[in-house]
Amino acid sequence: RITSEGQYVLQVIEDDLDGNPNTLSSGLVEVQAIFQQTFFVSNSGDDATAVEDISLDTPLKTPGRALELAGPGDTILLLPDSVQSPALSTFVIPTEQIPISGSLQNPLLIAGQTKGLIEIHPQGVNTGFRVINHDFLTFRNLIFRGFSDTALSITSATEIRIESCEFHDSGIGVSLNSSTRTSVQNSIFRANETGIQLQDSNENRIALSVFAKNSRFGYRQIFVEPNRPSRNNKIEFCTFYDNGTIFDDSNSQGAIDLGDNSSNRIEGNIFLDNTKDFTAEHFFQTSINRNISFANLGLEADSRFLPPSQTVFFPIADPFLVDPEKDDFRLLVGSIAIGAGKGGLNIGAFQGQNVVFPTTKTIHVDFDRASTSFVQTGQSGFPFSSINKALIEANPGDRILVVASNQTAYTLNFENRESWVPGWGRITIEGSEKTEGGSIFYPTIQCFSQGGDTILIQNLRFLTLKNFTLTGIRDGVPDDCSRGAHLLRARHIELENLIIFGHATSGVTVDSSGGTALRSSVIFDNTLGLSLKGTQNRNQATLLYKLTIAANLSAVSIGASHRTSM
């Protein structure tokens, strides 16, 4: 009887049952004995607990101690602080270097007991778990947060599985160096510098995962040298949202950068509101198909990198995500992504039940009518008196219709507003003209406070403003407002059919913003008509179309901008 783990040599005797002991044959067989054990870990545990006494009720205290004791086939299970009333629990760790490998039949599992409840934070270190020259490991149900270098570093390893994990606020979520056959599935990479970085690694698969708001790259392959490319890696059925900060001639930030590597696959992905959907120095023998791009700042579905001999499905269309700003990446009914992936799967990470398209509405604003009514609901018969009240009530996709007033100028304050849903969820604020004495005039907006901007759109996205007069005259005082429209770190803002005049600094300032469109507007009698500048980053993909810029002290100043169309 084998009572402990280890390598054993057994003598096997074969009896032919002829009754003659001299005809028995025998041989030696090596046996690896593995007893699977679960090592429970809790912040309230004790690392001095004997191996045979470790249980749900008497756990260890640190993952590091569990790693010292564990072997192939074992499970290290991190428990919430209260098993009876589970809540988010945090383990603060030094860099934990994995000391062992699992095996094909007996991988080592490191997991949180419950998905979404176990966070891993750094204890004065830059890296979380480090795997070097060890194989057959699985990480599951863990949330890594706040590692300035890398949350999970994997070097010279094979058959590593990362399942249902999250990586937040780190330098790199997962780094793969000289590693093969790593699988990342059903995971989230959010607000890191780079979600996954890979070099000199082959045959890895990234699938059914979300990459959102990573400041440099969602997924990046670094080219090391000609004889060490990264090949046969698959990025499929993932959703990339708002990755990258700048994309220009010297920066290739965005959702995916494959570097100068070849023979990889990008298939079944959604690219939404990134600085760039995908790029590479070369795309030799790389398969790119069944992807969807929308509202990315760089050139989308770049035909230079698509296989010339292959019919490619790569539409530029709104994929109808519910609300990616709030990490809701489900698909709305009618999405082009539904069932369009290989094997009838959805394109993108979401594969569940689709959501019914929400009802959108028009919210009415009319100061003159509202001032004589005690009821203000925003409906056509009972309009609001201010645009700001309408903004509070606005949901994704709503339209705010503002009637001109001959009694007052409106103000517009976007402070504390969240960005709206891309595409279908764009908010439109539209002025409605009024005729008086044979003259037609649009509603007027003035600045809220002395020296302020008439409109400040900061850190907001997907907004349309049209059919308004933006005046620098505040309560009869000329040049009392600084800028007419000031866009700061904003994306996909459309300004259309505006009259902008009388501002002390500029009629329009676009600063560190992307995807701005200014159309069919008149800008006059300002100190500076139009200013494009980049105090933090370059402006990207700015469209200036059918503008009249006249009678300003200076007309136009353009700097720190990339891909500006006039």
C-alpha positions as CSV (number, residue, x, y, z in Angstrom):
1,R,0.0,0.0,0.0
2,I,1.4,3.5,-1.0
3,T,0.8,5.9,1.8
4,S,2.8,9.0,0.7
5,E,3.6,10.9,-2.5
6,G,6.8,10.1,-4.4
7,Q,8.4,7.9,-7.0
8,Y,8.1,4.2,-6.5
9,V,9.6,1.2,-8.2
10,L,7.1,-1.8,-8.1
11,Q,7.9,-5.4,-9.0
12,V,5.1,-6.8,-11.0
13,I,4.8,-10.6,-11.0
14,E,2.8,-12.5,-13.7
15,D,1.5,-15.9,-12.9
16,D,0.4,-18.2,-15.8
17,L,-1.6,-20.3,-13.3
18,D,0.1,-23.6,-14.3
19,G,0.9,-24.4,-10.7
20,N,4.6,-24.2,-11.3
21,P,6.4,-21.4,-9.4
22,N,9.4,-21.6,-11.7
23,T,7.4,-20.3,-14.7
24,L,6.5,-17.0,-13.0
25,S,7.7,-13.9,-14.8
26,S,8.3,-10.4,-13.3
27,G,9.3,-6.9,-14.2
28,L,10.0,-3.5,-12.6
29,V,7.6,-0.6,-13.1
30,E,8.2,3.0,-12.0
31,V,5.2,4.7,-10.5
32,Q,4.7,8.4,-9.6
33,A,2.2,8.6,-6.7
34,I,0.3,11.9,-6.5
35,F,-2.4,12.5,-3.8
36,Q,-4.5,15.5,-4.7
37,Q,-5.0,17.9,-1.8
38,T,-6.7,21.3,-1.5
39,F,-4.7,23.9,0.4
40,F,-7.2,26.5,1.8
41,V,-5.9,30.0,2.3
42,S,-7.5,32.8,4.3
43,N,-6.4,36.1,5.8
44,S,-7.5,34.7,9.1
45,G,-5.5,31.5,8.7
46,D,-2.3,30.2,10.2
47,D,0.8,29.3,8.1
48,A,1.9,27.0,11.0
49,T,-1.0,24.7,10.4
50,A,0.3,21.1,9.8
51,V,-0.3,19.7,6.3
52,E,-2.6,17.0,7.4
53,D,-4.7,19.5,9.4
54,I,-5.3,22.0,6.6
55,S,-9.1,22.3,5.9
56,L,-11.8,24.9,5.2
57,D,-12.0,25.5,9.0
58,T,-8.2,25.5,9.6
59,P,-6.7,27.2,6.5
60,L,-3.2,28.6,5.8
61,K,-2.7,32.3,5.9
62,T,-0.6,33.1,2.8
63,P,-0.5,31.9,-0.8
64,G,3.3,31.7,-0.5
65,R,3.1,29.0,2.2
66,A,0.6,27.0,0.2
67,L,2.9,27.1,-2.8
68,E,5.7,25.7,-0.6
69,L,3.5,22.7,0.2
70,A,1.6,22.1,-3.0
71,G,2.5,19.7,-5.8
72,P,1.0,18.5,-9.1
73,G,-2.7,17.9,-9.0
74,D,-3.2,20.1,-5.9
75,T,-5.5,23.1,-5.6
76,I,-4.6,26.3,-3.7
77,L,-8.0,27.9,-2.9
78,L,-8.1,31.5,-1.7
79,L,-11.1,32.1,0.6
80,P,-13.1,35.3,1.2
81,D,-12.7,36.7,4.7
82,S,-16.2,35.5,5.6
83,V,-17.2,32.2,4.2
84,Q,-20.7,32.6,5.6
85,S,-21.2,36.1,4.2
86,P,-18.8,36.3,1.2
87,A,-17.6,39.8,0.2
88,L,-14.7,41.2,-1.7
89,S,-11.5,40.2,0.1
90,T,-7.9,41.3,-0.6
91,F,-4.7,39.3,-0.3
92,V,-1.6,41.5,-0.1
93,I,1.4,39.5,-1.4
94,P,5.1,39.9,-2.1
95,T,6.2,38.6,-5.5
96,E,5.3,34.9,-5.5
97,Q,7.6,32.8,-7.7
98,I,5.8,29.5,-8.6
99,P,8.3,26.8,-7.4
100,I,6.7,23.7,-9.1
101,S,5.1,22.4,-12.2
102,G,1.9,20.5,-12.6
103,S,1.6,17.8,-15.2
104,L,-0.7,17.1,-18.2
105,Q,-3.0,14.9,-16.1
106,N,-2.5,16.8,-12.9
107,P,-2.1,20.5,-13.3
108,L,-1.7,22.8,-10.3
109,L,-4.7,25.1,-9.7
110,I,-4.5,28.5,-8.0
111,A,-7.9,29.9,-7.6
112,G,-10.3,32.1,-5.8
113,Q,-13.2,30.2,-4.2
114,T,-15.8,32.6,-5.7
115,K,-15.5,34.5,-8.9
116,G,-15.2,38.3,-8.4
117,L,-14.4,38.2,-4.7
118,I,-10.7,37.5,-4.4
119,E,-8.3,40.4,-5.1
120,I,-4.5,40.2,-5.2
121,H,-2.6,43.4,-4.3
122,P,1.1,44.1,-4.1
123,Q,3.0,44.2,-0.8
124,G,5.7,46.8,-1.8
125,V,6.6,44.9,-5.0
126,N,6.1,45.5,-8.7
127,T,5.2,42.0,-9.8
128,G,2.6,39.6,-8.5
129,F,3.0,35.9,-9.5
130,R,6.1,34.9,-11.5
131,V,6.3,31.7,-13.5
132,I,9.7,30.6,-14.8
133,N,10.4,27.2,-16.4
134,H,7.3,25.6,-14.9
135,D,4.4,24.2,-16.8
136,F,0.8,23.0,-16.5
137,L,-0.5,25.7,-14.1
138,T,-4.1,27.1,-14.0
139,F,-5.1,30.5,-12.5
140,R,-8.8,31.0,-12.0
141,N,-11.2,33.5,-10.4
142,L,-8.5,35.9,-9.3
143,I,-8.5,39.7,-9.5
144,F,-5.1,41.3,-9.8
145,R,-4.8,45.0,-9.0
146,G,-2.1,47.7,-8.7
147,F,1.1,46.0,-9.8
148,S,3.3,48.7,-11.4
149,D,5.3,46.2,-13.5
150,T,3.4,43.0,-14.2
151,A,0.6,41.2,-12.4
152,L,1.3,37.8,-13.8
153,S,4.7,37.2,-15.5
154,I,5.2,34.0,-17.4
155,T,8.7,33.0,-18.9
156,S,9.8,29.8,-20.6
157,A,6.6,28.0,-19.7
158,T,4.0,25.9,-21.5
159,E,0.4,24.9,-20.9
160,I,-0.5,27.8,-18.6
161,R,-4.2,28.5,-18.3
162,I,-5.7,31.8,-17.2
163,E,-9.5,31.5,-16.7
164,S,-12.1,34.0,-15.4
165,C,-9.4,36.3,-14.0
166,E,-9.3,40.1,-14.0
167,F,-6.3,42.5,-14.3
168,H,-6.6,46.1,-13.3
169,D,-4.5,49.2,-12.8
170,S,-1.2,47.5,-13.5
171,G,1.7,48.1,-15.9
172,I,1.1,44.8,-17.7
173,G,-1.7,42.4,-16.9
174,V,-0.1,39.3,-18.3
175,S,3.4,39.0,-19.9
176,L,4.4,36.0,-21.9
177,N,8.1,35.6,-22.7
178,S,9.4,32.5,-24.6
179,S,6.3,30.6,-23.7
180,T,3.9,28.4,-25.7
181,R,0.4,27.1,-25.5
182,T,-0.9,29.6,-22.9
183,S,-4.6,29.9,-22.9
184,V,-6.4,33.1,-21.7
185,Q,-10.2,32.8,-21.6
186,N,-13.1,34.7,-20.1
187,S,-10.9,37.3,-18.5
188,I,-10.9,41.1,-18.2
189,F,-8.0,43.5,-18.7
190,R,-9.0,47.0,-17.6
191,A,-7.1,50.3,-17.0
192,N,-3.6,48.8,-17.3
193,E,-0.9,50.3,-19.4
194,T,-1.0,47.1,-21.5
195,G,-3.4,44.2,-21.1
196,I,-1.3,41.3,-22.5
197,Q,2.3,41.6,-23.8
198,L,3.9,38.8,-25.6
199,Q,7.4,38.2,-27.1
200,D,9.2,35.3,-28.6
201,S,6.1,33.1,-27.8
202,N,4.1,30.8,-30.0
203,E,0.8,28.9,-30.2
204,N,-1.0,31.0,-27.5
205,R,-4.7,31.6,-27.5
206,I,-6.5,34.7,-26.2
207,A,-10.3,34.2,-26.4
208,L,-13.6,35.4,-25.0
209,S,-11.9,38.2,-23.1
210,V,-12.5,42.0,-22.7
211,F,-9.7,44.6,-23.0
212,A,-11.0,48.0,-21.9
213,K,-9.3,51.4,-21.2
214,N,-5.7,50.1,-21.2
215,S,-3.7,53.3,-21.7
216,R,-1.2,51.9,-24.3
217,F,-2.2,48.6,-25.7
218,G,-4.9,46.0,-25.3
219,Y,-2.8,43.2,-26.7
220,R,0.8,43.7,-27.9
221,Q,3.4,41.4,-29.6
222,I,7.0,42.6,-29.4
223,F,9.3,41.6,-32.1
224,V,12.7,40.5,-30.6
225,E,14.8,39.6,-33.6
226,P,14.4,37.9,-37.0
227,N,15.0,34.3,-35.8
228,R,12.7,34.7,-32.8
229,P,9.3,35.9,-34.1
230,S,6.0,35.2,-32.4
231,R,3.9,33.0,-34.5
232,N,0.6,31.0,-34.6
233,N,-1.0,33.1,-31.8
234,K,-4.7,33.5,-31.9
235,I,-6.7,36.5,-30.7
236,E,-10.3,35.6,-31.2
237,F,-13.8,36.4,-29.9
238,C,-12.6,39.3,-27.8
239,T,-13.9,42.8,-27.3
240,F,-11.5,45.8,-27.3
241,Y,-12.9,49.1,-26.0
242,D,-11.1,52.4,-25.5
243,N,-7.5,51.1,-25.6
244,G,-4.6,53.5,-26.4
245,T,-4.0,57.2,-25.8
246,I,-2.3,58.3,-29.0
247,F,-1.8,56.9,-32.4
248,D,0.3,58.8,-34.9
249,D,3.5,58.4,-37.0
250,S,5.6,57.6,-33.9
251,N,3.1,55.9,-31.6
252,S,1.2,52.7,-32.5
253,Q,-1.0,52.5,-29.4
254,G,-4.4,50.9,-29.7
255,A,-6.3,47.6,-29.4
256,I,-3.8,45.2,-31.0
257,D,-0.2,45.7,-32.2
258,L,1.4,42.6,-33.7
259,G,4.8,44.3,-34.3
260,D,6.9,42.6,-37.0
261,N,5.6,39.1,-36.3
262,S,3.9,36.8,-38.8
263,S,1.5,33.9,-39.1
264,N,-0.9,35.0,-36.4
265,R,-4.8,35.2,-36.3
266,I,-7.1,38.0,-35.5
267,E,-10.7,36.7,-35.8
268,G,-14.1,37.3,-34.3
269,N,-13.2,40.5,-32.4
270,I,-15.0,43.8,-31.8
271,F,-12.9,47.0,-31.9
272,L,-14.8,50.0,-30.5
273,D,-13.5,53.5,-29.7
274,N,-9.8,52.6,-29.6
275,T,-7.1,54.9,-30.9
276,K,-6.5,52.2,-33.5
277,D,-8.2,48.8,-34.1
278,F,-5.1,46.8,-35.2
279,T,-1.7,47.5,-36.6
280,A,1.6,45.9,-37.3
281,E,4.8,46.6,-39.2
282,H,3.9,43.7,-41.5
283,F,1.0,41.3,-41.6
284,F,2.7,38.4,-43.5
285,Q,0.5,35.3,-43.5
286,T,-1.6,36.7,-40.7
287,S,-5.3,35.8,-40.9
288,I,-7.7,38.7,-40.3
289,N,-11.4,38.0,-40.7
290,R,-14.9,38.3,-39.1
291,N,-14.1,41.4,-37.0
292,I,-16.1,44.6,-36.5
293,S,-14.6,48.1,-36.1
294,F,-16.5,51.2,-35.1
295,A,-15.5,54.7,-33.9
296,N,-11.8,54.0,-33.7
297,L,-9.6,57.1,-34.3
298,G,-7.1,55.6,-36.6
299,L,-7.9,54.2,-40.1
300,E,-10.2,51.3,-39.5
301,A,-10.1,47.9,-41.1
302,D,-6.9,49.1,-42.9
303,S,-6.9,47.4,-46.3
304,R,-3.1,47.5,-46.5
305,F,-3.0,44.7,-43.9
306,L,-5.9,42.6,-45.0
307,P,-5.1,39.4,-47.0
308,P,-5.4,40.3,-50.7
309,S,-6.5,36.9,-51.9
310,Q,-9.1,36.4,-49.2
311,T,-12.7,37.6,-49.0
312,V,-12.8,39.3,-45.6
313,F,-15.8,40.1,-43.5
314,F,-14.8,43.3,-41.6
315,P,-17.6,45.8,-41.5
316,I,-17.2,49.3,-40.0
317,A,-20.5,49.4,-38.1
318,D,-21.9,50.0,-34.6
319,P,-21.9,46.6,-32.8
320,F,-24.7,47.8,-30.4
321,L,-23.1,47.1,-27.0
322,V,-25.3,47.8,-24.0
323,D,-23.0,50.2,-22.1
324,P,-19.2,49.6,-22.3
325,E,-18.5,52.7,-20.1
326,K,-20.1,50.7,-17.3
327,D,-18.4,47.4,-18.3
328,D,-21.6,46.1,-19.9
329,F,-20.5,44.4,-23.1
330,R,-23.7,42.5,-23.8
331,L,-25.1,42.8,-27.3
332,L,-28.4,44.5,-28.1
333,V,-30.9,42.7,-30.4
334,G,-30.2,43.7,-34.0
335,S,-26.4,43.8,-33.5
336,I,-24.4,42.9,-36.6
337,A,-22.2,40.8,-34.3
338,I,-24.9,38.3,-33.3
339,G,-24.1,34.9,-34.9
340,A,-21.6,36.4,-37.3
341,G,-18.5,34.7,-36.0
342,K,-17.0,31.4,-36.9
343,G,-19.3,28.4,-36.1
344,G,-22.3,30.7,-35.5
345,L,-20.8,32.3,-32.4
346,N,-21.2,36.0,-31.7
347,I,-18.4,38.3,-32.7
348,G,-16.8,39.7,-29.6
349,A,-16.5,38.4,-26.0
350,F,-20.2,38.2,-25.2
351,Q,-21.9,34.9,-26.0
352,G,-25.0,35.1,-23.8
353,Q,-28.6,36.2,-24.1
354,N,-29.0,39.4,-26.2
355,V,-30.7,42.4,-24.7
356,V,-33.8,44.1,-26.0
357,F,-33.0,47.5,-27.5
358,P,-33.9,50.3,-25.0
359,T,-36.5,52.9,-25.9
360,T,-35.2,56.3,-26.6
361,K,-37.1,59.6,-26.2
362,T,-37.0,63.3,-27.0
363,I,-36.8,65.6,-24.0
364,H,-38.2,69.1,-24.5
365,V,-36.7,72.4,-23.2
366,D,-38.5,75.7,-23.6
367,F,-37.8,78.4,-21.1
368,D,-40.6,80.7,-22.2
369,R,-43.3,78.1,-21.9
370,A,-41.9,76.5,-18.7
371,S,-41.7,79.8,-16.9
372,T,-45.6,80.0,-17.0
373,S,-46.1,76.4,-15.9
374,F,-45.8,74.7,-12.5
375,V,-45.3,71.3,-14.1
376,Q,-42.0,70.4,-15.9
377,T,-41.7,66.8,-17.1
378,G,-39.7,67.3,-20.2
379,Q,-42.6,66.1,-22.4
380,S,-43.7,68.3,-25.3
381,G,-46.6,69.8,-23.3
382,F,-44.6,70.4,-20.1
383,P,-41.0,71.3,-21.1
384,F,-38.1,71.8,-18.8
385,S,-36.9,75.4,-18.3
386,S,-33.2,74.5,-18.6
387,I,-31.0,72.2,-20.7
388,N,-29.2,71.1,-17.5
389,K,-32.4,69.6,-16.1
390,A,-32.9,67.7,-19.3
391,L,-29.4,66.3,-19.1
392,I,-30.2,64.8,-15.7
393,E,-33.1,62.9,-17.2
394,A,-31.3,61.9,-20.4
395,N,-30.6,58.3,-21.1
396,P,-28.3,56.8,-23.8
397,G,-29.7,57.6,-27.3
398,D,-32.0,60.4,-26.1
399,R,-32.5,63.7,-28.0
400,I,-32.8,67.0,-26.1
401,L,-34.8,69.6,-28.2
402,V,-34.3,73.2,-27.1
403,V,-36.6,76.0,-28.2
404,A,-35.1,79.5,-28.6
405,S,-36.1,82.0,-25.9
406,N,-36.6,85.7,-26.3
407,Q,-36.3,86.2,-22.5
408,T,-33.0,84.6,-21.6
409,A,-29.9,82.8,-22.7
410,Y,-29.5,79.2,-21.7
411,T,-26.4,77.8,-19.8
412,L,-25.0,74.3,-20.3
413,N,-23.0,72.5,-17.6
414,F,-21.5,69.1,-18.2
415,E,-19.7,68.9,-14.9
416,N,-20.1,65.5,-13.2
417,R,-21.6,64.0,-16.3
418,E,-20.5,60.5,-17.4
419,S,-19.6,59.6,-21.0
420,W,-22.5,58.2,-23.0
421,V,-22.7,54.9,-24.8
422,P,-20.8,54.8,-28.1
423,G,-22.8,54.7,-31.4
424,W,-26.5,54.1,-30.7
425,G,-26.2,55.9,-27.3
426,R,-25.0,59.2,-28.6
427,I,-26.8,62.2,-26.9
428,T,-28.0,64.9,-29.3
429,I,-28.7,68.4,-28.0
430,E,-30.5,70.3,-30.8
431,G,-31.7,73.8,-30.9
432,S,-35.1,74.7,-32.4
433,E,-35.5,78.0,-34.1
434,K,-38.0,80.7,-33.3
435,T,-39.5,83.3,-35.5
436,E,-40.2,86.8,-34.2
437,G,-40.8,90.0,-36.1
438,G,-40.0,88.3,-39.3
439,S,-36.5,87.2,-38.0
440,I,-35.5,83.6,-37.3
441,F,-33.1,83.0,-34.4
442,Y,-31.6,79.9,-32.7
443,P,-31.4,79.4,-28.9
444,T,-28.4,81.2,-27.3
445,I,-26.0,79.7,-24.8
446,Q,-23.8,81.9,-22.5
447,C,-21.2,81.0,-20.0
448,F,-22.3,80.0,-16.5
449,S,-19.8,82.2,-14.6
450,Q,-17.6,85.2,-15.4
451,G,-14.5,84.2,-17.4
452,G,-15.7,80.6,-17.9
453,D,-16.3,78.8,-21.1
454,T,-19.7,79.0,-22.8
455,I,-19.5,75.2,-23.2
456,L,-16.8,73.0,-21.6
457,I,-16.9,69.4,-22.8
458,Q,-14.3,67.6,-20.7
459,N,-13.6,63.8,-20.6
460,L,-16.9,63.2,-22.4
461,R,-17.7,61.2,-25.5
462,F,-20.4,60.7,-28.1
463,L,-22.3,64.0,-27.9
464,T,-23.8,66.1,-30.7
465,L,-24.6,69.8,-30.3
466,K,-26.2,71.7,-33.2
467,N,-28.3,74.7,-34.1
468,F,-27.2,77.1,-31.3
469,T,-25.6,80.5,-30.9
470,L,-22.7,80.5,-28.4
471,T,-22.1,84.0,-27.2
472,G,-19.3,85.6,-25.2
473,I,-21.6,88.2,-23.9
474,R,-22.8,87.3,-20.4
475,D,-25.7,89.2,-19.0
476,G,-25.0,92.1,-21.3
477,V,-21.3,92.3,-20.5
478,P,-19.1,91.8,-23.7
479,D,-16.1,89.4,-23.7
480,D,-17.2,88.0,-20.4
481,C,-16.8,84.4,-21.5
482,S,-13.4,82.8,-22.3
483,R,-14.1,80.2,-25.0
484,G,-17.2,79.4,-27.0
485,A,-16.7,75.6,-27.2
486,H,-13.8,74.1,-25.3
487,L,-13.2,70.4,-25.9
488,L,-10.7,68.9,-23.5
489,R,-9.7,65.2,-23.5
490,A,-13.0,64.5,-25.3
491,R,-13.8,62.0,-28.1
492,H,-16.4,61.8,-30.8
493,I,-18.0,65.2,-30.2
494,E,-19.9,66.7,-33.1
495,L,-20.6,70.5,-33.3
496,E,-22.8,71.5,-36.2
497,N,-24.6,74.7,-37.4
498,L,-23.3,76.9,-34.6
499,I,-22.8,80.7,-34.5
500,I,-19.9,81.5,-32.1
501,F,-18.9,85.0,-31.4
502,G,-17.5,87.5,-28.8
503,H,-15.2,85.3,-26.7
504,A,-12.1,86.7,-25.0
505,T,-9.8,83.7,-25.7
506,S,-11.2,81.7,-28.7
507,G,-14.3,80.7,-30.4
508,V,-13.4,77.0,-30.4
509,T,-10.6,75.3,-28.7
510,V,-10.0,71.5,-29.2
511,D,-7.3,70.2,-26.8
512,S,-6.1,66.6,-26.5
513,S,-9.2,65.3,-28.1
514,G,-10.1,62.8,-30.8
515,G,-12.8,62.3,-33.4
516,T,-14.0,65.9,-33.2
517,A,-16.2,67.1,-36.1
518,L,-17.0,70.8,-36.5
519,R,-19.3,71.5,-39.4
520,S,-21.3,74.3,-41.0
521,S,-20.6,76.9,-38.4
522,V,-19.7,80.6,-38.3
523,I,-17.0,81.8,-35.9
524,F,-16.5,85.6,-35.7
525,D,-15.5,88.5,-33.5
526,N,-13.4,86.3,-31.1
527,T,-9.8,87.0,-30.1
528,L,-8.9,83.7,-31.8
529,G,-11.3,81.9,-34.1
530,L,-10.2,78.3,-33.9
531,S,-7.4,76.7,-31.8
532,L,-6.2,73.1,-32.1
533,K,-3.6,72.3,-29.4
534,G,-2.4,69.4,-27.3
535,T,-1.5,70.2,-23.7
536,Q,-1.5,66.5,-22.8
537,N,-1.8,64.6,-26.1
538,R,-2.2,65.3,-29.8
539,N,-5.6,65.9,-31.2
540,Q,-6.5,63.0,-33.5
541,A,-8.8,62.7,-36.5
542,T,-10.3,66.2,-36.4
543,L,-12.8,67.2,-39.2
544,L,-13.3,70.9,-40.0
545,Y,-15.9,71.2,-42.7
546,K,-17.7,74.2,-44.2
547,L,-16.7,76.8,-41.7
548,T,-16.7,80.6,-42.0
549,I,-14.1,82.1,-39.7
550,A,-14.1,85.9,-40.0
551,A,-13.4,89.2,-38.1
552,N,-11.3,87.5,-35.3
553,L,-8.0,89.1,-34.2
554,S,-6.5,85.8,-35.4
555,A,-8.2,83.2,-37.4
556,V,-6.8,79.7,-36.9
557,S,-4.0,78.1,-34.8
558,I,-3.2,74.5,-35.4
559,G,-0.6,72.5,-33.4
560,A,-0.2,69.1,-31.9
561,S,-2.7,67.4,-34.2
562,H,-2.7,64.3,-36.2
563,R,-5.0,63.5,-39.2
564,T,-6.8,66.8,-39.3
565,S,-9.1,67.3,-42.4
566,M,-10.1,70.7,-43.5
